[in-house]
Amino acid sequence: MRNSTVWLLLAWLALALVPWYAAPWSAGLLSLFDGAAMAPETRAVATPALGQLSWLGRWWLLPLLLCALWPVLRRTPNAMLLAGAGGLFFLALQGLLIGLNGWTYTAFNTLFGPLDGQFGLGWGGALYALAMLGLLTQGLARRGLLQGDAFAVWTVGFIVSLIVVFILYPLGHILLSAFEASGDSGALLAFWARLSQNSIWSLDCLAGGRSCGSAWNSLLLALLSGLSSTLLGLAFALLVVRTAMPGRRALRMLTVLPIVTPPFVVGLALILLLGRSGSITQWLAMLFDIPASRWIYGLPGIWLAQTLSFTPVAFLVMVGVVQGVSPALEEAAQTL
């Protein structure tokens, strides 16, 4: 019960004391206790959710209040589970349907009437979401998920929430934007028009044109990167497994570094080394009078970056393959 009490206190703290929307720092927490004296534009941002509901009439925040009230009245695992899931659902729903200028979809203006809109979520909304996630995971843990380990369930739920918010939601928003109708055309026609653009599927490079479409360029890059990274991974795997090369353990450890390194680090390092103002480019220009160029920003540079990024992955796969092949089979193959 102690953990659920902490999450409930956090939820009510977010609803009653913390600015619900993204408030400017000049508003200050002290001004929240004098809501009537605040300027209207400051009050609309800096007021907690309870003040938004009572003073400003933002009725769509009422389900969030009810979800935080239910576990207070019923302290059962099912109540905490449903309250946490409901709080997260209604928080996401009102955020998606009501934007800065009112309803996100104009059809709701006819059904429910126009709204003044709302700002982005601030610390109050973030703390409320964290509290509802805690109640949800607490209810799941009490129902026996992951052997009732509340911390493990909360950790898994927190990681899943981060993936949904920062990866799945942006990707879904981008994919759905491809179906947005333009003019009088429907959603499917608009999607087909965007998908069949000449800039994607053009084969002008085969007929003397400047370049092919982005789809064919991506396919070519994938084939080249896959081939080069596989060959390099196989070569390093043979060196580590089939030779007595010194430093094999160090090489095995170094191959893990590009995997845990963010991908942009490889690209940034190549630009700083081989770009027009890169150190290696300037050194070659000074010693061998090789002029600087922008080749690193084209297919060769992207191919090099992809090869460096995926060679460690290919190495880890090929090491297992080479270790699984019996040396006797290799000796028999050499005698043929």
Secondary structure as UniProt FT lines:
FT   HELIX           2..16
FT   TURN            25..27
FT   HELIX           30..37
FT   HELIX           40..46
FT   HELIX           49..54
FT   HELIX           59..61
FT   HELIX           62..73
FT   HELIX           77..97
FT   STRAND          98..99
FT   TURN            100..101
FT   STRAND          102..103
FT   HELIX           107..112
FT   HELIX           123..142
FT   TURN            143..144
FT   HELIX           145..148
FT   HELIX           150..163
FT   HELIX           164..168
FT   HELIX           169..177
FT   TURN            178..179
FT   TURN            183..184
FT   HELIX           187..195
FT   HELIX           198..201
FT   HELIX           204..207
FT   HELIX           214..242
FT   TURN            246..247
FT   HELIX           248..254
FT   TURN            255..256
FT   HELIX           257..260
FT   HELIX           263..274
FT   TURN            276..277
FT   HELIX           279..288
FT   HELIX           295..297
FT   HELIX           299..324
FT   HELIX           327..335
//
